[in-house]
């Protein structure tokens, strides 16, 4: 496989991955030699760095993932604050009320109480809590 194609595949995999990926994981997915993958990753990292992109490839203990460029932290923080401050829907408030009243509760129990699927609401609620944690971490 040529290097350009390999870089493209690695970029796509890192983009859709919800967690950092090790060289071994990428190797298993692509079926390419570890050395070739490492070279392609290093070239990708350098390319993103050199062109001062909004996205960077982070490496930690030979695990790789996409992240936003730390130089853009102020803009990201502003965006996240706006996302978190959106009003919650009545369904979200009802779900949170149940969780607050009952304490730790399984999704299935919550759905039995509400009588509807709560997947989207729980996903949205988790997103808000995660965004709040990120904002707090970015705050001086």
C-alpha positions in Angstrom: 0.0 0.0 0.0 1.4 3.4 -0.9 2.1 5.9 1.9 -0.6 8.4 0.8 -3.3 5.7 0.9 -2.0 4.5 4.3 -2.2 8.0 5.7 -5.7 8.4 4.4 -6.9 5.2 6.0 -5.2 6.1 9.3 -6.8 9.5 9.3 -10.3 8.0 8.7 -9.8 5.4 11.5 -8.6 8.0 14.0 -11.5 10.3 13.0 -14.2 7.7 13.7 -12.6 6.1 16.7 -14.1 7.1 20.1 -10.8 6.3 21.9 -7.1 6.4 21.4 -5.7 3.6 19.2 -2.4 1.8 19.7 -0.1 0.9 16.8 -1.1 -2.8 17.3 -4.8 -1.9 17.0 -4.2 0.1 13.8 -2.1 -2.8 12.5 -4.9 -5.3 13.1 -7.4 -3.1 11.3 -5.3 -2.2 8.3 -3.1 -5.3 8.0 0.0 -3.2 7.3 3.5 -3.4 8.9 3.9 -1.6 12.2 7.0 0.4 10.8 5.0 1.7 7.8 2.1 2.7 10.1 4.5 4.5 12.5 6.1 6.4 9.6 2.7 7.4 8.2 1.5 8.5 11.6 4.6 10.6 12.2 4.2 12.2 8.8 0.5 12.9 9.5 1.4 14.5 12.9 4.0 16.7 11.3 1.7 17.7 8.5 -1.0 18.8 10.9 1.5 20.6 13.0 3.3 22.4 10.2 0.1 23.6 8.6 -1.3 24.9 11.9 -4.5 23.0 11.5 -7.4 23.1 14.0 -7.0 19.3 14.5 -3.8 17.6 15.8 -2.8 14.0 16.3 -1.9 13.3 19.9 0.4 10.5 20.9 0.5 9.2 24.4 2.3 6.0 25.2 2.1 5.0 21.5 -1.6 5.6 21.5 -2.9 8.0 18.9 -6.1 10.1 18.6 -7.4 13.3 17.0 -7.8 16.3 19.2 -8.5 20.0 18.8 -5.5 22.2 18.6 -4.7 23.5 22.1 -4.0 27.0 20.5 -7.8 27.2 19.9 -8.8 26.5 23.5 -10.4 29.9 24.0 -12.7 29.5 21.0 -13.5 26.0 22.0 -14.4 27.0 25.5 -16.7 29.7 24.2 -18.4 27.2 21.9 -18.8 24.6 24.6 -20.3 27.1 27.0 -23.0 28.0 24.4 -23.7 24.3 23.9 -24.1 23.6 27.6 -26.3 26.6 28.2 -28.9 25.5 25.7 -32.3 24.8 27.4 -33.1 21.3 28.3 -36.2 19.8 26.9 -39.1 18.8 29.2 -38.2 15.2 28.5 -34.6 15.8 29.6 -35.8 17.5 32.7 -38.2 14.7 33.5 -35.4 12.2 33.1 -33.0 14.1 35.3 -35.7 14.5 37.9 -36.2 10.7 38.0 -32.5 10.1 38.3 -32.2 12.8 41.0 -35.1 11.3 43.0 -34.2 7.6 42.6 -30.5 7.9 42.8 -28.4 5.5 40.6 -30.8 3.9 38.2 -30.4 1.6 35.2 -31.5 2.7 31.8 -34.1 -0.1 31.7 -35.7 1.1 35.0 -35.8 4.6 33.7 -37.5 3.5 30.5 -40.1 1.6 32.5 -40.9 4.6 34.6 -41.1 7.0 31.6 -42.7 4.5 29.3 -40.4 5.5 26.4 -36.9 4.8 25.1 -34.5 7.1 26.9 -31.3 6.6 24.8 -31.3 9.9 23.0 -32.1 11.9 26.2 -29.4 10.0 28.2 -26.9 10.7 25.4 -27.8 14.4 25.4 -27.6 14.6 29.2 -24.2 12.8 29.3 -23.0 15.2 26.6 -23.9 18.2 28.8 -22.2 16.7 31.9 -19.1 16.0 29.8 -19.0 19.4 28.3 -19.4 21.0 31.8 -16.4 18.9 33.0 -14.3 20.1 30.0 -15.2 23.7 30.5 -14.3 23.4 34.2 -11.0 21.8 33.2 -10.2 24.6 30.7 -11.0 27.3 33.3 -8.1 28.8 35.1 
